[in-house]
Amino acid sequence: MTGTPLLVVDDIEVVYQQAILALRGLSLSVDAGQAVTLLGANGAGKSTALKAVSNLLRAERGRVTRGRVLFEGQDIGRLDTADLVEAGVIQVLEGRHCFPQLTVEENLISGAVSRRLRGRALRAALDRVYDLFPRLVPKRGINAGYTSGGEQQMLAIGRALMARPRLIALDEPSMGLAPLVVEEIFDILHRLRDEEGISLLIAEQNAAVALRHADHAYIVENGRAVVDGPAADIAARPDVRDLYFGLSASSERTPHAPGAPVLTESP
Amino acid sequence: MTDLTLSQPRQGLPAWAGRLPVALLLAVAFGVVPFVGDQYLFDAILVPFLALSLAGVGLNLLTGYAGQVSLGSAAFMAVGAFASYNFILRIEGLPLLAGLALGGVTAAAVGLVFGLPSLRLKGFYLAVSTLAAQFFVQWALTKFDWFSNGNASGVITAPPLTVLGISFDSSVGRYLFSLIVVALLTLAAWRLTRSEIGRSFIAVRDRDVAASSLGISVLRVKLLAFAVSSFIVGVAGALWAFAYLRTVEPAGFDLDRSFQILFIVIIGGLASIRGAFLGAGFIVIFPLILSRLGQALLGDTFDSGVLENAQKIVVGGLIIAFLIAEPAGLSALVARLTRRNLN
């Protein structure tokens, strides 16, 4: 699964509202056709990293103050979101963010805005999404606000696919979803990677699922990537197991508070 | 705000059935009303109703569909009216409709400028910044008498309503003229809400970050909403001035008028074209009915001042009652009632 890096995040620093330092020199890279996951506690900077990649920081008055983001060797830090989507980078936001007053199908169509699809081409793109997410078919005429959380997550991913991206950044695709639905969604992400060669950058709390499905993993702490390696190796590390699976090899323990020391003696 | 847009045609009924009531309404408005109505009906009820409905449609595009609150509608109406007046006055032989359109374009340009704060501000803060339009426009129109062709108090008089040699300068004529303009612009607005632009309005209203993550330019969509909305509101202002009042001064487009239009949109139903007409009907026609009713029933016992104040209390109470019954406005109320009757 190695190739030329598609996306390189090079030592970026991000500041919100000119006061809050969210990323302090984070670096990572995603190879073409690879699924990379970012793990870390709440507030570690995973979402900020994704937003820096897809240039959505401005909406929250954040700014990249140092470092570069390269997509295919090109600095994309100055591109606005619309140009970025056209270049092939799109984000699926945390909490899904479907347009509740538009129907499922209209939500999908709105994802194709950057491609200005019409008629048969639009139909074909829609059919491809329905093919991947058959659960959306019976809901196509229903307002997205009335669909379930799992369906909305599928819709959000499907909507991103309409832009025909080469890299999708997903922020917590498992959030608030039942384990079976999470599996279903990750299986589809798998298919996207294998069948369409779409690269994935996934920020996740659910380390177990993410590590099972990703090729490579980064662990983010305090705005930096502190550990990285092949997903299988990361999953096998005892300190990571302890911190992110909430149990150590020997005994059950309560989940760690963010920022707490990694390894402590059980009482 | 449930059945805002693109609601599916009811099951079992063909698509045209949903449009039948509108077609019937238009047929009556064009084919029956002009022959049976009297001067009072046209001049005092239908023409202001049409002008305010159109303003409601315009504001609804901005506030209902695109989610940008504006308290500057009366200012954009004033710009439309005074700009049309000046274009017709100063360009020899300019057709009336071209004058109206240019007035609308001017209002759109002004709306665009006062829409710029929306790129940073949301909700109440944006509403407050649109107040600037309200005060600035009224001030400019009063301060510089060029706008009113040298009239010291800023009063303008309507040009003759003549299109292609046909004069619309009677009560029925003014009604028909308003009806044609309102029908055409409403149709255009309705088409817009069902287009890609309409969908991006809703996308920006509901989830602006998600919209921008898909490559929808939030900036462009918001400014477009301000421009299109102000165009329609501007033409409505010109109708208000030319077809209804005939002589108008800047003070006629004050903050009260802006509130009136905002209430039309809220009472009628946000993001509903039909709602603008229902809301305008409620605001324009209801007080008249109430006044007549009050005069007829209680005119002998109470003097007219008491009755007038009592009306305001009743109208206020009814607004609260309606909104409690259906927070999404009269449009949703009507939708619920018709659905129940069909089932």
Interface residues (C-beta under 8 A of the other chain):
Chain A: S54 L56 A59 D80 T81 A82 D83 L84 V85 E86 I90 Q91 V92 L93 H97 C98 F99 P100 Q101 L102 T103 E106 I109 S110 G111 V113 S114 G141 N143 A156 R159 A160 A163
Chain B: M1 T2 L4 T5 L6 Q8 E196 R199 S200 I202 A203 D206 R207 D208 V209 A210 A211 S212 S213 L214 G215 I216 S217 A271
